[in-house]
């Protein structure tokens, strides 16, 4: 693997899983040393991340991880809705019914019964995406979907896990896979629209809850809290 590819892959992973959060500064000298590459391949990696929209240039030698807010997420889902509804329609018309029937069978209700199985769920959704891409057989559409998915990984990490939402998502994906297997493009597109509506609402609700928690006043210190029961209740 080329040095620039290695640096890109490492930084992409760190941004997507939140090790490099929004606003994190990526100094050229520091990052080159940390990743064990020279400045030229690092610049190439940062250029690719900038093209992905994951970093922004603050100065000639300083780059920062781009921010993500509610408006960004809504815009991302506008694009996602258009692309994914088109993709599942094509998959229902062109795809191998057996592949999607098998995926539907694997999307069981107990898939996210506990925390240890969530990785299995995300791995299965990755298989679902690969099957969609293969069925669509359109490099332009697949390329656009890949860009959206790059941002989606990051957005999911910013939102808190919601067990009830994950369980609902399993059922929603099962319906989409079943509709594709049945060769029903209208049902596949409608089920995708409903899934994306619920996914967006859940992510925005999670981020709003985190923002509210962050802005809430902190409990008084133990010395002060003994002074007033009313103060304790307000905290």
Secondary structure as the mmCIF struct_conf table of DSSP 4:
data_model
#
loop_
_struct_conf.conf_type_id
_struct_conf.id
_struct_conf.beg_label_comp_id
_struct_conf.beg_label_asym_id
_struct_conf.beg_label_seq_id
_struct_conf.end_label_comp_id
_struct_conf.end_label_asym_id
_struct_conf.end_label_seq_id
HELX_RH_AL_P HELX_RH_AL_P1 UNK A 3 UNK A 16
TURN_TY1_P TURN_TY1_P1 UNK A 17 UNK A 18
BEND BEND1 UNK A 19 UNK A 20
TURN_TY1_P TURN_TY1_P2 UNK A 22 UNK A 23
STRN STRN1 UNK A 25 UNK A 27
HELX_RH_AL_P HELX_RH_AL_P2 UNK A 28 UNK A 35
TURN_TY1_P TURN_TY1_P3 UNK A 36 UNK A 36
HELX_RH_AL_P HELX_RH_AL_P3 UNK A 39 UNK A 52
TURN_TY1_P TURN_TY1_P4 UNK A 53 UNK A 53
BEND BEND2 UNK A 54 UNK A 54
STRN STRN2 UNK A 55 UNK A 59
TURN_TY1_P TURN_TY1_P5 UNK A 60 UNK A 61
STRN STRN3 UNK A 62 UNK A 65
HELX_LH_PP_P HELX_LH_PP_P1 UNK A 66 UNK A 67
HELX_RH_AL_P HELX_RH_AL_P4 UNK A 70 UNK A 94
BEND BEND3 UNK A 95 UNK A 95
HELX_RH_AL_P HELX_RH_AL_P5 UNK A 97 UNK A 106
HELX_RH_3T_P HELX_RH_3T_P1 UNK A 109 UNK A 112
BEND BEND4 UNK A 113 UNK A 114
HELX_RH_3T_P HELX_RH_3T_P2 UNK A 115 UNK A 117
HELX_RH_AL_P HELX_RH_AL_P6 UNK A 118 UNK A 136
HELX_RH_AL_P HELX_RH_AL_P7 UNK A 139 UNK A 158
BEND BEND5 UNK A 159 UNK A 159
HELX_LH_PP_P HELX_LH_PP_P2 UNK A 160 UNK A 161
HELX_RH_AL_P HELX_RH_AL_P8 UNK A 163 UNK A 181
TURN_TY1_P TURN_TY1_P6 UNK A 182 UNK A 183
HELX_RH_AL_P HELX_RH_AL_P9 UNK A 185 UNK A 215
BEND BEND6 UNK A 216 UNK A 216
HELX_LH_PP_P HELX_LH_PP_P3 UNK A 217 UNK A 221
HELX_RH_AL_P HELX_RH_AL_P10 UNK A 222 UNK A 225
TURN_TY1_P TURN_TY1_P7 UNK A 226 UNK A 227
HELX_RH_AL_P HELX_RH_AL_P11 UNK A 229 UNK A 234
#
